[in-house]
Amino acid sequence: MNIDRIKLLEKFIAEDPEEPFSRYALALELSHEDPNKAIAILLTLLKDKPQYVPTYYQAAVLLLDQNRLEEAKIILEQGIKTARHQNEHKAAVELKQLFEELD
């Protein structure tokens, strides 16, 4: 975990809270040291900015790491629909592949 990077990302979030990438990047930065906080950030981001497709995959992976299978499945299903709706074919395929690996 890079404290300087975290502080910088927090600054970016404070300056532009509507920009989803900064929150997404902060969650990734925290994912190894504080996965619960990272999950909370990603779930909030999904609530606030459901159109930000990259969030779905990372949220699902972290949920799976925490043995939260049912929540991960729901997130993946939502992500597949969102990605398809936005014609994000590669993302939809990646989300679907991860979902299929769960069965």
C-alpha positions in Angstrom: 0.0 0.0 0.0 1.5 3.3 -1.1 0.5 6.0 1.4 1.5 8.8 -0.9 -0.7 7.4 -3.7 -3.6 7.0 -1.3 -3.3 10.6 -0.1 -3.1 11.8 -3.8 -6.2 9.8 -4.7 -8.1 11.1 -1.6 -7.2 14.6 -2.8 -8.5 13.9 -6.3 -11.7 12.5 -4.7 -12.2 15.6 -2.6 -11.6 17.9 -5.6 -13.9 16.0 -7.9 -16.2 13.5 -6.1 -18.2 12.8 -9.2 -15.2 11.3 -11.1 -15.4 7.5 -10.6 -11.8 6.6 -11.5 -10.3 8.1 -8.4 -12.5 6.1 -6.1 -12.0 3.0 -8.2 -8.2 3.5 -8.0 -8.3 4.1 -4.3 -10.2 0.8 -3.8 -7.6 -1.0 -5.9 -4.8 0.6 -3.8 -6.5 -0.6 -0.6 -7.5 -4.0 -1.8 -4.6 -6.0 -0.4 -4.2 -4.3 3.0 -7.8 -3.4 3.7 -10.1 -5.5 1.5 -13.2 -4.6 3.5 -12.7 -0.9 3.0 -11.9 -1.5 -0.7 -15.2 -3.5 -1.1 -17.1 -0.7 0.7 -15.7 1.9 -1.7 -16.5 -0.2 -4.7 -20.0 -1.0 -3.6 -20.7 2.7 -3.0 -19.2 3.5 -6.4 -21.6 0.9 -8.0 -24.5 2.6 -6.2 -23.4 6.1 -7.2 -22.1 5.4 -10.7 -23.5 2.1 -11.9 -22.4 2.9 -15.5 -18.7 2.7 -14.5 -18.2 -0.8 -15.8 -14.7 -1.6 -14.5 -16.0 -1.5 -10.9 -18.1 -4.7 -11.3 -15.2 -7.0 -12.0 -13.0 -5.7 -9.2 -15.9 -5.7 -6.7 -16.8 -9.3 -7.6 -13.2 -10.5 -7.3 -12.8 -8.9 -3.8 -16.2 -10.3 -2.7 -15.1 -13.7 -3.8 -11.8 -13.3 -1.9 -14.0 -12.8 1.2 -16.1 -15.8 0.4 -19.1 -13.7 -0.4 -20.2 -15.8 -3.4 -23.9 -14.7 -3.6 -23.0 -11.0 -3.5 -20.4 -11.5 -6.2 -22.8 -13.3 -8.4 -25.3 -10.5 -8.1 -22.6 -7.9 -8.9 -21.5 -9.9 -11.9 -25.0 -10.3 -13.3 -25.5 -6.5 -13.0 -22.2 -5.9 -14.6 -22.9 -8.1 -17.5 -26.2 -6.3 -18.2 -24.6 -2.9 -17.8 -21.6 -3.7 -20.0 -23.9 -5.1 -22.7 -26.2 -2.1 -22.5 -23.1 0.2 -23.1 -21.8 -2.1 -25.9 -18.7 -2.8 -23.8 -18.3 -6.3 -25.3 -14.9 -7.2 -23.9 -16.0 -6.3 -20.4 -19.2 -8.2 -20.8 -17.2 -11.3 -21.8 -14.8 -11.0 -18.9 -17.6 -10.6 -16.4 -19.5 -13.6 -17.9 -16.3 -15.7 -17.8 -15.8 -15.0 -14.2 -19.5 -15.7 -13.5 -19.3 -19.1 -15.3 -16.2 -20.0 -13.3 -18.3 -19.8 -10.1 -20.5 -22.7 -11.1 
